[in-house]
Amino acid sequence: MREIGRTVAEWLGAGHRVAVARVVDVHGFGAVPGGEVLAFRDDGSREGSLLRGVADAVIASAVPDALSGSAAVVEAPVGESDAVAAGLACAGSARILVHAASDPSVWETLASGRPAALATSLTSGEPVAVSGPVADTASRLLAAGVSGRELVDDVLVDVWAPVPTVVTIGGGVLAAALAAQATLLGWSAKDVSSVPDGVAAVAEFGPADVLVLLDHDPAMDDVLRVGLAGPGFIGALGSRRTQAARRERLLASGVSAEDVTRIHGPVGLDIGARSPAETAVSVVAEVLATRTGRAGAALRSSDVAIH
């Protein structure tokens, strides 16, 4: 979603007319991810995807009017063979809103890796203020931490939770295990090895992004200092002695005690992890618990809502 946010914002900033297509509701198809967007520029360029392309033809028919300001909700029935060939579970149908994109701010928010919400009238295709019941719906969807959509009367509310990027520094089997765990969760992952590359990576962090520092080299403190100035999750591997020495160095370099406490180190929940794969589960579990404000305790010992 960052890429489509960046693209749409750039198109609008350059003075292009832009139309976007968003799913209103679906029947059938199996599991369909939330938050999909297909964007069209006035010169025919496009970005994004919707329903694995099965509705592209009917969407395209509504784009010229949408570029001129006339929104439409189009029906897209898809037979079994076409749906399965596209990778959907079964036949189905969808209603799709095709409308002009006018306000670049929501797309700029997406591009920055921050959570975003867009409410649009199905009747006019115009943006609707995120207030009252619409705001309540958007807040509830965003609190779930995943992209999704919901109708509030005739208003389509889409929320986009940014996909986390897990940056590891240090390589090796644990970095590979964390990359595999990130992939399983639908997150992205990359490993860097140098201080400049690490600094560059964390300087671009949004709130959903994750640093896991595996390298104990004191030179990597520069990466932590930059990361602590941003909004992401900052984790560091190492013994308690290593963590204490790192803390003293950072404090001596001028990092505030409050910022130092943001470092999750030793990173991970205490689940008795031993192997790299188990340690990766422990680390992403702490990321998830931190994001949702949970303690990471066993569900049977908690009385909070399970989901």
DOTOR-701978 format. One record per residue (C-alpha): x negated, y negated, z negated; residue number from 1; residue in three letters. Coordinates in Angstrom, 2 decimals. Layout:
VEXBA       x       y       z pos code
VEXBA       X       Y       Z NUM  ALA
...
END
This chain:
VEXBA       x       y       z pos code
VEXBA    0.00    0.00    0.00   1  MET
VEXBA   -2.93   -2.36   -0.48   2  ARG
VEXBA   -3.74   -2.10    3.21   3  GLU
VEXBA   -0.23   -2.84    4.41   4  ILE
VEXBA    0.04   -5.67    1.89   5  GLY
VEXBA   -3.20   -7.15    3.18   6  ARG
VEXBA   -2.12   -6.75    6.80   7  THR
VEXBA    1.35   -8.28    6.42   8  VAL
VEXBA   -0.04  -11.19    4.40   9  ALA
VEXBA   -2.66  -11.82    7.10  10  GLU
VEXBA   -0.06  -11.66    9.88  11  TRP
VEXBA    2.20  -14.13    8.11  12  LEU
VEXBA   -0.73  -16.37    7.27  13  GLY
VEXBA   -1.70  -16.46   10.94  14  ALA
VEXBA    1.78  -17.63   11.91  15  GLY
VEXBA    3.14  -14.36   13.33  16  HIS
VEXBA    6.73  -13.28   12.96  17  ARG
VEXBA    6.85   -9.99   11.07  18  VAL
VEXBA    9.61   -7.43   10.57  19  ALA
VEXBA    9.51   -4.66    7.98  20  VAL
VEXBA   11.48   -1.43    7.66  21  ALA
VEXBA   12.24    0.06    4.24  22  ARG
VEXBA   14.25    3.13    3.26  23  VAL
VEXBA   17.55    2.33    1.57  24  VAL
VEXBA   18.57    5.90    0.75  25  ASP
VEXBA   18.12    9.43    2.07  26  VAL
VEXBA   20.14   12.64    2.16  27  HIS
VEXBA   18.14   15.79    2.69  28  GLY
VEXBA   14.52   15.84    3.92  29  PHE
VEXBA   13.26   17.23    0.61  30  GLY
VEXBA   10.91   15.06   -1.43  31  ALA
VEXBA   10.39   11.64    0.16  32  VAL
VEXBA    7.81    9.31   -1.39  33  PRO
VEXBA    9.01    5.95   -2.63  34  GLY
VEXBA    7.72    2.62   -1.45  35  GLY
VEXBA    7.06    3.45    2.20  36  GLU
VEXBA    6.96    0.45    4.54  37  VAL
VEXBA    6.63    0.16    8.31  38  LEU
VEXBA    5.73   -3.35    9.51  39  ALA
VEXBA    5.92   -4.79   13.02  40  PHE
VEXBA    4.24   -7.92   14.36  41  ARG
VEXBA    5.78  -10.05   17.10  42  ASP
VEXBA    3.18   -8.87   19.62  43  ASP
VEXBA    4.00   -5.18   19.11  44  GLY
VEXBA    1.31   -4.31   16.54  45  SER
VEXBA    2.44   -2.13   13.66  46  ARG
VEXBA    1.16   -1.01   10.29  47  GLU
VEXBA    2.34    1.62    7.81  48  GLY
VEXBA    4.67    4.58    8.13  49  SER
VEXBA    8.18    5.67    7.24  50  LEU
VEXBA    9.58    9.19    6.90  51  LEU
VEXBA    6.64   10.64    8.81  52  ARG
VEXBA    7.73    8.84   11.97  53  GLY
VEXBA   11.03   10.68   12.49  54  VAL
VEXBA   13.02    7.43   12.48  55  ALA
VEXBA   10.60    5.26   14.48  56  ASP
VEXBA   12.78    5.11   17.60  57  ALA
VEXBA   15.91    3.90   15.82  58  VAL
VEXBA   13.85    1.47   13.73  59  ILE
VEXBA   12.17    0.05   16.82  60  ALA
VEXBA   15.56   -0.69   18.36  61  SER
VEXBA   16.36   -3.05   15.48  62  ALA
VEXBA   12.99   -4.81   15.35  63  VAL
VEXBA   13.63   -7.53   18.00  64  PRO
VEXBA   16.72   -8.78   16.16  65  ASP
VEXBA   14.90   -8.59   12.81  66  ALA
VEXBA   12.04  -10.68   14.20  67  LEU
VEXBA   14.65  -13.26   15.14  68  SER
VEXBA   16.11  -13.24   11.64  69  GLY
VEXBA   19.01  -10.80   12.03  70  SER
VEXBA   18.66   -7.95    9.55  71  ALA
VEXBA   20.25   -4.56   10.09  72  ALA
VEXBA   20.79   -1.35    8.19  73  VAL
VEXBA   20.31    1.45   10.71  74  VAL
VEXBA   21.33    5.09   10.39  75  GLU
VEXBA   18.72    7.72   11.18  76  ALA
VEXBA   20.03   11.32   11.34  77  PRO
VEXBA   17.31   13.91   12.00  78  VAL
VEXBA   17.83   17.54   12.96  79  GLY
VEXBA   16.12   20.52   11.39  80  GLU
VEXBA   13.55   21.15   14.12  81  SER
VEXBA   12.44   17.52   14.37  82  ASP
VEXBA   12.27   17.13   10.60  83  ALA
VEXBA   10.23   20.28   10.06  84  VAL
VEXBA    7.91   19.46   12.97  85  ALA
VEXBA    7.17   16.10   11.31  86  ALA
VEXBA    6.33   17.78    8.00  87  GLY
VEXBA    9.59   17.14    6.15  88  LEU
VEXBA   11.17   19.99    4.25  89  ALA
VEXBA   14.49   20.06    6.09  90  CYS
VEXBA   17.01   18.09    8.15  91  ALA
VEXBA   18.48   14.94    6.72  92  GLY
VEXBA   19.56   11.39    7.31  93  SER
VEXBA   18.47    8.01    6.06  94  ALA
VEXBA   19.66    4.45    5.97  95  ARG
VEXBA   16.86    2.02    6.75  96  ILE
VEXBA   16.82   -1.75    6.25  97  LEU
VEXBA   14.98   -3.64    8.99  98  VAL
VEXBA   14.47   -7.32    8.20  99  HIS
VEXBA   12.14  -10.25    8.63 100  ALA
VEXBA    9.26  -10.71    6.20 101  ALA
VEXBA    9.03  -14.35    5.23 102  SER
VEXBA    7.43  -14.72    1.81 103  ASP
VEXBA    3.74  -13.72    1.85 104  PRO
VEXBA    3.42  -13.69   -1.95 105  SER
VEXBA    4.73  -10.15   -2.49 106  VAL
VEXBA    2.37   -8.84    0.19 107  TRP
VEXBA   -0.55  -10.75   -1.31 108  GLU
VEXBA    0.30   -9.17   -4.65 109  THR
VEXBA    0.25   -5.73   -3.06 110  LEU
VEXBA   -3.09   -6.48   -1.41 111  ALA
VEXBA   -4.58   -7.44   -4.77 112  SER
VEXBA   -3.74   -4.05   -6.29 113  GLY
VEXBA   -1.17   -5.44   -8.72 114  ARG
VEXBA    2.35   -4.06   -9.23 115  PRO
VEXBA    4.91   -5.76   -7.02 116  ALA
VEXBA    8.68   -5.83   -6.56 117  ALA
VEXBA   10.77   -6.91   -3.61 118  LEU
VEXBA   14.55   -7.35   -3.76 119  ALA
VEXBA   16.41   -7.88   -0.49 120  THR
VEXBA   20.08   -8.30    0.40 121  SER
VEXBA   21.30   -5.54    2.71 122  LEU
VEXBA   23.79   -7.98    4.19 123  THR
VEXBA   21.56  -10.93    5.03 124  SER
VEXBA   18.08   -9.46    4.87 125  GLY
VEXBA   17.10  -12.41    2.69 126  GLU
VEXBA   15.01  -12.08   -0.47 127  PRO
VEXBA   16.95  -12.02   -3.73 128  VAL
VEXBA   15.65  -13.52   -6.97 129  ALA
VEXBA   14.30  -10.87   -9.33 130  VAL
VEXBA   16.52  -11.75  -12.26 131  SER
VEXBA   19.43  -10.29  -14.23 132  GLY
VEXBA   20.32   -6.68  -13.29 133  PRO
VEXBA   17.81   -6.77  -10.43 134  VAL
VEXBA   15.00   -7.68  -12.84 135  ALA
VEXBA   16.13   -4.99  -15.29 136  ASP
VEXBA   16.02   -2.40  -12.50 137  THR
VEXBA   12.62   -3.55  -11.26 138  ALA
VEXBA   11.19   -3.49  -14.79 139  SER
VEXBA   12.50    0.01  -15.41 140  ARG
VEXBA   11.05    1.32  -12.14 141  LEU
VEXBA    7.69   -0.35  -12.71 142  LEU
VEXBA    7.52    1.07  -16.23 143  ALA
VEXBA    7.61    4.54  -14.69 144  ALA
VEXBA    4.24    3.79  -13.06 145  GLY
VEXBA    5.20    5.07   -9.62 146  VAL
VEXBA    6.53    3.39   -6.49 147  SER
VEXBA   10.28    3.72   -6.06 148  GLY
VEXBA   13.50    2.14   -4.87 149  ARG
VEXBA   17.04    1.63   -6.10 150  GLU
VEXBA   20.20   -0.13   -4.99 151  LEU
VEXBA   21.78   -2.77   -7.23 152  VAL
VEXBA   25.14   -3.46   -5.57 153  ASP
VEXBA   24.06   -4.55   -2.07 154  ASP
VEXBA   20.48   -5.38   -3.05 155  VAL
VEXBA   17.61   -3.04   -2.19 156  LEU
VEXBA   14.97   -3.13   -4.92 157  VAL
VEXBA   11.56   -1.70   -4.02 158  ASP
VEXBA    8.75   -1.56   -6.54 159  VAL
VEXBA    5.19   -0.69   -5.71 160  TRP
VEXBA    2.86    0.66   -8.35 161  ALA
VEXBA   -0.69    0.46   -7.02 162  PRO
VEXBA   -2.50    3.73   -6.34 163  VAL
VEXBA   -5.48    3.92   -8.70 164  PRO
VEXBA   -9.00    4.17   -7.38 165  THR
VEXBA  -11.36    6.14   -9.63 166  VAL
VEXBA  -14.94    4.93   -9.32 167  VAL
VEXBA  -17.61    7.15  -10.81 168  THR
VEXBA  -21.24    6.19  -11.19 169  ILE
VEXBA  -23.75    8.97  -11.56 170  GLY
VEXBA  -22.64   11.72   -9.21 171  GLY
VEXBA  -22.97   15.42   -9.99 172  GLY
VEXBA  -20.42   18.08  -10.80 173  VAL
VEXBA  -18.37   15.89  -13.12 174  LEU
VEXBA  -17.99   13.19  -10.46 175  ALA
VEXBA  -16.84   15.89   -8.05 176  ALA
VEXBA  -14.36   17.24  -10.62 177  ALA
VEXBA  -12.97   13.76  -11.23 178  LEU
VEXBA  -12.60   13.21   -7.48 179  ALA
VEXBA  -10.70   16.50   -7.20 180  ALA
VEXBA   -8.43   15.55  -10.10 181  GLN
VEXBA   -7.80   12.12   -8.58 182  ALA
VEXBA   -6.89   13.72   -5.26 183  THR
VEXBA   -4.43   16.03   -7.00 184  LEU
VEXBA   -2.74   12.98   -8.51 185  LEU
VEXBA   -2.60   11.14   -5.21 186  GLY
VEXBA   -5.28    8.67   -6.34 187  TRP
VEXBA   -8.38    7.75   -4.39 188  SER
VEXBA  -11.93    8.28   -5.63 189  ALA
VEXBA  -15.44    7.27   -4.77 190  LYS
VEXBA  -18.85    7.75   -6.33 191  ASP
VEXBA  -21.63    5.16   -6.26 192  VAL
VEXBA  -25.15    5.42   -7.54 193  SER
VEXBA  -26.68    1.93   -7.72 194  SER
VEXBA  -26.04   -1.03   -9.98 195  VAL
VEXBA  -25.20   -3.38   -7.05 196  PRO
VEXBA  -22.72   -0.88   -5.60 197  ASP
VEXBA  -21.15   -0.37   -9.01 198  GLY
VEXBA  -20.84   -4.11   -9.61 199  VAL
VEXBA  -19.27   -4.61   -6.17 200  ALA
VEXBA  -16.76   -1.82   -6.82 201  ALA
VEXBA  -15.54   -3.03  -10.23 202  VAL
VEXBA  -15.46   -6.67   -9.10 203  ALA
VEXBA  -12.54   -5.68   -6.83 204  GLU
VEXBA  -10.62   -3.78   -9.53 205  PHE
VEXBA   -6.89   -4.20   -9.97 206  GLY
VEXBA   -5.05   -3.18  -13.16 207  PRO
VEXBA   -4.60    0.42  -11.97 208  ALA
VEXBA   -8.25    1.08  -11.12 209  ASP
VEXBA  -10.59    3.23  -13.19 210  VAL
VEXBA  -14.32    3.20  -13.84 211  LEU
VEXBA  -15.95    6.30  -15.31 212  VAL
VEXBA  -19.62    5.60  -16.01 213  LEU
VEXBA  -21.55    8.86  -16.08 214  LEU
VEXBA  -25.04    7.34  -15.90 215  ASP
VEXBA  -26.61    6.43  -19.27 216  HIS
VEXBA  -29.21    4.08  -17.78 217  ASP
VEXBA  -29.10    0.74  -19.68 218  PRO
VEXBA  -29.29   -1.01  -16.31 219  ALA
VEXBA  -25.67    0.09  -15.80 220  MET
VEXBA  -24.64   -2.35  -18.53 221  ASP
VEXBA  -24.36   -4.91  -15.72 222  ASP
VEXBA  -21.54   -2.85  -14.21 223  VAL
VEXBA  -19.74   -2.72  -17.55 224  LEU
VEXBA  -20.05   -6.48  -18.04 225  ARG
VEXBA  -18.43   -7.15  -14.67 226  VAL
VEXBA  -15.80   -4.47  -15.23 227  GLY
VEXBA  -14.86   -5.87  -18.65 228  LEU
VEXBA  -14.17   -9.24  -17.04 229  ALA
VEXBA  -11.46   -7.61  -14.92 230  GLY
VEXBA   -8.21   -5.76  -15.56 231  PRO
VEXBA   -9.10   -2.10  -14.93 232  GLY
VEXBA   -9.66    0.93  -17.17 233  PHE
VEXBA  -13.32    1.10  -18.26 234  ILE
VEXBA  -14.57    4.47  -19.44 235  GLY
VEXBA  -18.05    5.74  -20.20 236  ALA
VEXBA  -19.38    9.21  -20.82 237  LEU
VEXBA  -21.95    9.89  -23.51 238  GLY
VEXBA  -22.46   10.89  -27.11 239  SER
VEXBA  -21.44    8.66  -29.98 240  ARG
VEXBA  -25.09    7.69  -30.39 241  ARG
VEXBA  -25.20    6.66  -26.72 242  THR
VEXBA  -21.98    4.69  -27.15 243  GLN
VEXBA  -23.33    2.88  -30.22 244  ALA
VEXBA  -26.55    1.91  -28.45 245  ALA
VEXBA  -24.55    0.68  -25.44 246  ARG
VEXBA  -22.31   -1.36  -27.70 247  ARG
VEXBA  -25.26   -3.06  -29.39 248  GLU
VEXBA  -26.84   -3.95  -26.06 249  ARG
VEXBA  -23.61   -5.44  -24.74 250  LEU
VEXBA  -23.01   -7.47  -27.89 251  LEU
VEXBA  -26.58   -8.75  -27.80 252  ALA
VEXBA  -26.09   -9.81  -24.18 253  SER
VEXBA  -23.12  -12.00  -25.10 254  GLY
VEXBA  -20.16   -9.68  -24.44 255  VAL
VEXBA  -17.48  -10.27  -27.08 256  SER
VEXBA  -16.63   -7.60  -29.62 257  ALA
VEXBA  -13.05   -7.65  -28.33 258  GLU
VEXBA  -14.18   -6.88  -24.79 259  ASP
VEXBA  -16.54   -4.14  -25.94 260  VAL
VEXBA  -13.65   -2.37  -27.65 261  THR
VEXBA  -12.01   -2.06  -24.21 262  ARG
VEXBA  -14.60    0.56  -23.27 263  ILE
VEXBA  -13.13    4.03  -23.59 264  HIS
VEXBA  -16.19    5.85  -24.77 265  GLY
VEXBA  -16.67    8.70  -25.17 266  PRO
VEXBA  -14.03    8.74  -22.44 267  VAL
VEXBA  -11.28   11.34  -22.48 268  GLY
VEXBA   -8.73   12.85  -24.83 269  LEU
VEXBA   -9.76   15.41  -27.41 270  ASP
VEXBA   -8.41   18.60  -25.82 271  ILE
VEXBA  -11.49   20.76  -26.38 272  GLY
VEXBA  -12.70   20.35  -22.81 273  ALA
VEXBA  -15.91   22.17  -21.93 274  ARG
VEXBA  -16.21   22.61  -18.17 275  SER
VEXBA  -16.41   19.71  -15.68 276  PRO
VEXBA  -12.87   20.50  -14.50 277  ALA
VEXBA  -11.51   20.46  -18.04 278  GLU
VEXBA  -13.38   17.24  -18.80 279  THR
VEXBA  -11.83   15.64  -15.69 280  ALA
VEXBA   -8.37   16.59  -16.98 281  VAL
VEXBA   -9.26   15.03  -20.33 282  SER
VEXBA  -10.37   11.79  -18.69 283  VAL
VEXBA   -7.34   11.31  -16.42 284  VAL
VEXBA   -5.08   12.23  -19.33 285  ALA
VEXBA   -6.51    9.32  -21.31 286  GLU
VEXBA   -6.04    7.02  -18.31 287  VAL
VEXBA   -2.37    8.03  -18.07 288  LEU
VEXBA   -1.80    7.73  -21.82 289  ALA
VEXBA   -3.41    4.29  -21.88 290  THR
VEXBA   -1.33    3.10  -18.94 291  ARG
VEXBA    1.93    4.17  -20.55 292  THR
VEXBA    1.04    3.22  -24.12 293  GLY
VEXBA    1.24    6.80  -25.34 294  ARG
VEXBA   -0.94    8.37  -28.01 295  ALA
VEXBA   -1.74   11.51  -26.06 296  GLY
VEXBA   -0.26   13.74  -28.76 297  ALA
VEXBA    1.61   16.98  -28.17 298  ALA
VEXBA    5.18   16.35  -27.02 299  LEU
VEXBA    6.59   18.62  -29.71 300  ARG
VEXBA    5.07   16.36  -32.36 301  SER
VEXBA    6.50   13.21  -30.83 302  SER
VEXBA   10.03   11.79  -30.86 303  ASP
VEXBA    9.60    9.36  -27.95 304  VAL
VEXBA   11.26    9.97  -24.58 305  ALA
VEXBA    9.44   12.66  -22.61 306  ILE
VEXBA    9.54   10.69  -19.33 307  HIS
END
